[in-house]
Amino acid sequence: MNYDRILIRYGEMSLKGRNRKHFVLKLKKNIKFILRGFKNIRIESEWDRMYVQLNGEPVESVVRGLKKVFGIQSFSPAIKTEKNIDAIRTAALHIINRAHKSGNTFKVSARRSDKSFEYDTNGLNHAVGAHILINVEDIKVDVKKPDINLIVEIRHDAAYISGEVIQGAGGFPIASSGKAMLMLSGGIDSPVAGFLTMKRGVGIEAVHFHSPPFTSERAKQKVIDLAHKLAEYSGSVKIHIVPFTKIQETIHKEIPEGYTMTSTRRMMLRITDELRKKHEGLAIITGESLGQVASQTMDSMYTINDVTSTPIIRPLITMDKIDIIKIAEEIDTLEISNRPYEDCCTIFTPPSPKTRPKLEKVVSYERKFEWEPLLTEAIENTETIMVSERKKQNDHDVEDLF
């Protein structure tokens, strides 16, 4: 007897009312996409649950894929049985024997959606627990902190027995909340910002500013590698690589030194906003954390934001660096971000950038030069590439979840 299905719990999605169907359908589509290499699986969705029927596919590999699907609160490999006590006991004993080590404790957690079942929850706990105590040596009951929590669910169609609850990625399914443009540098912060926004159901396209020969191909490759990591959660990520050399050179020629960083960020935001319109995004995502650098003070953000009315999503705004680094480690982007290849913002940073830039001053400086031709040229020469997760489960072409 082996696990034949995986029971998926929605978590936060369960709070949705009339819109729940939309989220469930999007989650089902995303699970199919992430597990597309497993040809035999079948997915069934219900109001409060979803089931992945394994049909012989390896449970360990499917579990690894499901851990990175946003919208799943938790899931459990399970065995489906008939709704009779003998079948339930047999399946429960099999799961305990697979997981049990000498000295382990356990408890039975019974739940009944079908109230017509012959045992109530207490009766089911006792009937299954007693069977395990009789048939398994060196195991004890611990109802508070058991090593094995045996879950028995009695639903209207069948009984489902599982021995572990695996935490999912949480949040909402990607692309259930629209699409936004992520300003992706080679640093630690922006990939984390992209990850956290994706977790809230937003599909992302990345925008990266590349300034050769001041920034190298290795710096560009670092950003592509970061996108590969983000693609593990969405299947694929588009990157728009903007040639930014002429604009930066002109900024350093035309704008006073203390305001070059402010003007640089304003130009980046203007270009990103135009790409957002072109690719039908609804917002812009940045990795800004309040007060971390000169361009991320309240005064700087106010002055930079003046170039657009588009919503700016800043998921890291109140986080400190230690918290951001912890998430970067968890999503495996930290090592890539720490490669010693600098992006254009780092290379062109002035010695003493203004931390409290005045909007009227930067507008006055920028009015002395016609920027539109340079911005248009950069947008027209933007290179767009599609990045997929590195470990494909098959050789099919990668599609976009949104």
C-alpha positions in Angstrom: 0.0 0.0 0.0 1.5 3.3 -1.1 0.4 7.0 -1.0 -2.0 7.4 -3.9 -2.8 11.1 -3.7 -1.9 14.3 -2.1 -4.5 16.4 -0.2 -4.0 20.1 -0.7 -5.4 22.7 1.7 -6.1 26.3 0.5 -5.5 28.3 3.7 -5.9 32.0 3.0 -7.8 31.3 -0.2 -10.6 29.8 2.0 -11.5 33.3 3.1 -12.5 34.3 -0.4 -16.2 34.4 -1.1 -17.7 34.6 -4.5 -14.2 35.0 -6.0 -12.9 31.7 -4.6 -13.7 29.8 -7.8 -11.3 32.2 -9.7 -8.5 31.5 -7.2 -9.1 27.8 -7.2 -9.0 27.6 -11.0 -5.8 29.6 -11.1 -4.2 27.4 -8.4 -5.2 24.3 -10.3 -3.6 25.7 -13.5 -0.4 26.6 -11.7 -0.1 23.1 -10.1 -0.6 21.5 -13.5 2.2 23.7 -14.9 4.7 23.1 -12.1 4.0 19.3 -12.3 3.8 19.1 -16.1 6.6 16.5 -16.2 4.5 14.0 -14.3 2.3 12.6 -17.1 0.0 10.4 -15.0 -1.1 12.8 -12.3 -4.7 14.0 -12.2 -6.0 17.0 -10.2 -9.4 17.2 -8.7 -10.6 20.5 -7.1 -13.4 20.9 -4.5 -14.7 23.9 -2.6 -12.3 23.5 0.3 -9.8 21.0 -0.9 -7.8 19.9 -3.9 -6.4 16.4 -4.6 -3.4 15.4 -6.7 -3.9 11.8 -7.8 -0.4 10.3 -8.2 -1.3 7.2 -10.4 2.1 5.8 -9.7 4.2 9.0 -9.9 6.9 9.3 -7.2 5.4 11.1 -4.2 8.8 12.6 -3.1 9.3 14.4 -6.4 5.7 15.7 -6.5 6.1 17.0 -3.0 9.2 19.0 -4.0 7.2 20.7 -6.8 4.2 21.5 -4.6 6.4 23.2 -2.0 6.9 26.1 -4.4 3.4 26.7 -5.5 1.9 29.8 -4.1 -1.7 29.5 -2.9 -1.1 26.2 -1.0 -1.2 26.5 2.8 -0.3 22.9 3.5 -0.6 19.5 2.0 -0.4 15.8 3.0 0.4 12.7 1.1 -2.6 10.5 1.8 -4.2 7.1 1.2 -7.8 7.0 0.1 -9.9 4.1 1.5 -13.4 2.9 1.7 -15.4 4.3 4.6 -15.3 1.3 6.8 -13.2 0.9 10.0 -11.2 -2.1 8.8 -10.0 -0.3 5.7 -9.2 2.8 7.7 -7.2 0.8 10.3 -5.2 -1.0 7.7 -4.2 2.2 5.9 -3.4 3.9 9.2 -1.2 1.1 10.3 0.7 1.1 7.0 1.4 4.9 7.4 2.6 4.4 11.0 4.9 1.6 10.0 6.5 3.7 7.3 7.1 6.6 9.6 7.7 4.9 13.0 11.1 4.8 14.7 11.8 3.2 18.0 10.5 5.3 20.9 8.3 7.5 18.7 5.0 8.8 20.0 1.7 9.3 18.0 -1.8 10.6 18.2 -4.8 10.2 15.9 -6.6 13.3 14.8 -10.0 12.4 13.3 -12.2 14.7 11.4 -15.7 14.1 10.0 -17.3 16.0 7.2 -19.7 13.1 6.8 -21.6 13.1 10.1 -23.4 9.9 9.2 -20.3 7.8 9.6 -20.7 5.1 12.3 -18.0 6.5 14.6 -17.8 10.0 16.0 -14.4 11.7 16.2 -13.6 10.4 19.7 -14.7 6.9 18.8 -12.6 7.0 15.6 -9.6 8.2 17.5 -9.9 5.3 20.0 -10.6 2.6 17.4 -7.6 3.5 15.2 -5.3 4.4 18.1 -6.0 1.1 19.8 -5.3 -0.9 16.6 -1.9 0.8 16.3 -0.9 0.2 19.9 -1.7 -3.5 19.6 0.2 -3.9 16.3 3.3 -1.6 16.7 6.0 -2.3 19.2 7.7 0.5 21.2 5.2 3.3 20.4 3.2 5.5 22.8 0.4 8.0 22.7 1.2 11.7 23.1 -1.7 14.0 22.4 0.3 17.3 22.9 3.5 16.9 21.0 3.5 13.6 19.1 6.2 12.6 16.7 3.5 11.3 14.3 0.2 13.0 13.9 -2.1 10.5 12.1 -4.9 12.4 10.4 -8.1 10.5 9.5 -10.6 12.5 7.5 -14.0 11.1 6.9 -15.5 12.8 3.8 -18.7 12.1 1.9 -16.9 10.3 -0.9 -14.2 8.3 1.1 -11.8 8.2 4.0 -8.4 9.9 3.7 -5.5 8.9 6.0 -2.2 10.8 6.2 0.7 11.0 8.5 2.2 14.4 8.0 1.3 18.0 7.2 3.8 19.7 4.9 3.8 23.5 5.0 3.2 25.0 1.6 4.3 28.4 0.2 1.1 30.1 1.3 -0.3 33.3 -0.2 -2.3 33.3 -3.5 -1.8 31.7 -6.8 0.5 33.6 -9.1 -1.3 35.8 -11.7 -4.5 35.7 -9.6 -3.9 39.4 -8.7 -2.6 40.7 -12.0 0.9 41.5 -13.2 3.6 44.0 -12.3 7.1 45.0 -13.4 9.9 44.2 -11.0 12.9 46.5 -11.1 15.5 43.7 -10.7 19.1 44.7 -9.9 21.9 42.3 -9.0 21.5 43.1 -5.3 20.0 41.2 -2.4 16.8 43.2 -2.0 15.0 43.2 -5.4 14.7 39.4 -5.9 13.3 39.1 -2.3 10.8 41.9 -3.2 9.8 39.9 -6.3 9.4 36.7 -4.4 7.1 38.4 -1.7 5.0 40.1 -4.4 4.6 36.8 -6.3 3.4 35.2 -3.0 0.5 37.7 -3.0 -0.6 36.4 -6.4 1.1 38.9 -8.6 2.8 37.7 -11.8 6.0 39.5 -12.5 8.1 40.7 -15.5 11.6 41.9 -14.6 13.3 45.1 -15.8 17.0 45.4 -15.6 19.2 48.3 -16.5 22.5 47.4 -18.2 25.3 49.9 -18.8 28.1 48.3 -20.8 31.1 48.7 -20.8 30.7 50.0 -17.2 28.8 46.9 -16.2 30.0 43.5 -17.4 28.3 40.5 -19.0 28.9 38.7 -15.7 26.7 41.3 -14.0 24.0 40.7 -16.6 24.3 37.0 -16.1 23.9 37.4 -12.4 20.5 39.0 -12.9 19.5 36.2 -15.3 20.5 33.6 -12.7 18.4 35.5 -10.1 15.5 35.3 -12.5 16.0 31.5 -12.8 15.5 31.3 -9.0 12.3 33.3 -9.2 11.1 31.2 -12.1 11.1 28.1 -9.8 7.9 29.6 -8.3 6.2 30.6 -11.6 7.7 28.4 -14.3 9.1 31.3 -16.2 10.0 35.0 -15.9 10.5 37.6 -18.7 13.4 40.0 -18.3 13.5 43.3 -20.2 17.2 44.3 -20.3 17.4 48.1 -20.9 20.5 49.6 -22.5 21.2 52.5 -20.1 24.7 53.7 -20.9 23.9 56.8 -22.9 21.3 57.9 -20.3 23.7 57.5 -17.4 26.6 59.2 -19.2 24.2 62.1 -20.0 23.0 62.4 -16.4 26.6 62.7 -15.1 27.2 65.4 -17.7 24.1 67.4 -17.3 23.0 67.0 -13.7 24.9 68.3 -10.6 26.7 65.5 -8.8 24.6 65.4 -5.7 21.4 64.9 -7.7 22.7 62.3 -10.2 21.4 59.3 -8.2 18.0 60.9 -7.9 17.8 61.7 -11.6 19.0 58.2 -12.4 16.2 56.6 -10.4 13.7 58.9 -12.0 14.8 57.9 -15.5 14.7 54.2 -14.6 11.2 54.7 -13.2 10.0 56.5 -16.3 11.4 53.7 -18.6 9.9 51.0 -16.4 6.5 52.7 -16.5 6.6 52.8 -20.3 7.5 49.1 -20.4 4.6 48.4 -17.9 2.2 50.1 -20.3 3.6 48.2 -23.3 3.3 44.9 -21.5 0.0 45.5 -19.7 1.3 45.6 -16.1 -0.6 47.2 -13.3 2.1 48.3 -10.9 5.9 48.5 -10.4 7.8 46.6 -7.7 11.0 47.8 -6.1 13.3 46.4 -3.4 13.4 49.6 -1.5 13.8 49.5 2.3 13.2 52.7 4.1 16.5 54.6 5.0 18.8 51.8 3.7 20.6 54.0 1.1 20.4 57.6 -0.1 17.7 56.9 -2.7 15.5 55.2 -0.2 14.8 58.0 2.3 11.3 59.4 2.4 12.4 62.6 0.7 14.2 60.7 -2.1 11.2 58.4 -2.7 8.9 61.4 -2.8 11.1 63.1 -5.4 11.6 60.0 -7.5 8.0 59.0 -7.5 6.9 62.3 -9.0 7.6 60.9 -12.5 4.7 58.4 -12.4 1.2 57.9 -10.9 1.5 54.1 -11.2 1.2 52.2 -7.9 4.7 51.3 -6.5 4.8 48.1 -4.5 7.5 48.1 -1.9 7.2 44.8 0.1 10.5 45.4 2.0 9.8 49.0 3.0 9.8 48.4 6.8 12.1 45.4 6.9 15.7 45.5 8.2 18.6 44.0 6.3 18.9 40.9 8.5 15.3 39.9 7.8 15.8 40.5 4.0 19.0 38.4 4.0 17.2 35.6 5.8 14.5 35.4 3.1 17.2 35.6 0.4 18.9 32.5 2.0 15.6 30.7 2.1 14.9 31.3 -1.6 18.5 30.6 -2.5 19.3 34.0 -4.1 21.8 35.3 -1.5 24.9 33.6 -2.9 24.1 34.8 -6.5 23.4 38.4 -5.3 26.8 38.4 -3.4 28.8 37.7 -6.6 31.2 40.6 -7.0 29.8 42.0 -10.2 28.3 45.5 -9.8 25.2 46.9 -11.4 25.0 50.4 -13.0 23.5 52.0 -9.8 26.5 50.9 -7.7 29.2 51.9 -10.3 27.7 55.4 -10.9 27.0 56.2 -7.3 28.3 59.8 -6.5 30.5 60.3 -3.4 27.8 62.4 -1.6 24.3 61.8 -3.0 21.5 63.9 -1.6 19.5 62.2 1.0 16.9 64.9 1.1 16.7 66.0 -2.6 14.3 68.8 -3.5 11.8 68.0 -6.2 11.8 71.5 -7.7 15.6 71.4 -8.0 15.8 68.0 -9.9 13.0 69.1 -12.2 14.8 72.3 -12.9 18.0 70.4 -13.7 16.3 67.9 -15.9 14.5 70.6 -17.9 17.7 71.9 -19.3 18.1 68.7 -21.5 15.7 66.9 -23.9 15.5 63.4 -22.4 12.7 61.9 -24.5 14.9 60.8 -27.5 17.3 59.0 -25.2 14.4 57.3 -23.2 12.7 56.3 -26.4 15.9 54.9 -27.9 16.5 52.8 -24.7 13.0 51.4 -24.8 13.1 50.6 -28.5 16.4 48.7 -28.0 15.4 46.8 -24.9 16.2 43.1 -25.1 13.5 40.8 -23.8 14.3 37.2 -22.9 12.3 34.4 -21.2 14.0 32.6 -18.3 12.7 29.3 -17.1 13.5 27.3 -14.0 16.7 25.4 -14.5 15.6 22.0 -13.5 12.9 21.2 -16.0 10.8 18.1 -15.5 10.5 17.5 -19.2 11.7 18.9 -22.5 8.6 20.8 -23.4 8.8 24.5 -24.2 8.2 26.7 -21.1 5.0 28.7 -21.1 4.1 31.8 -19.1 1.7 31.4 -16.1 0.2 34.7 -17.0 
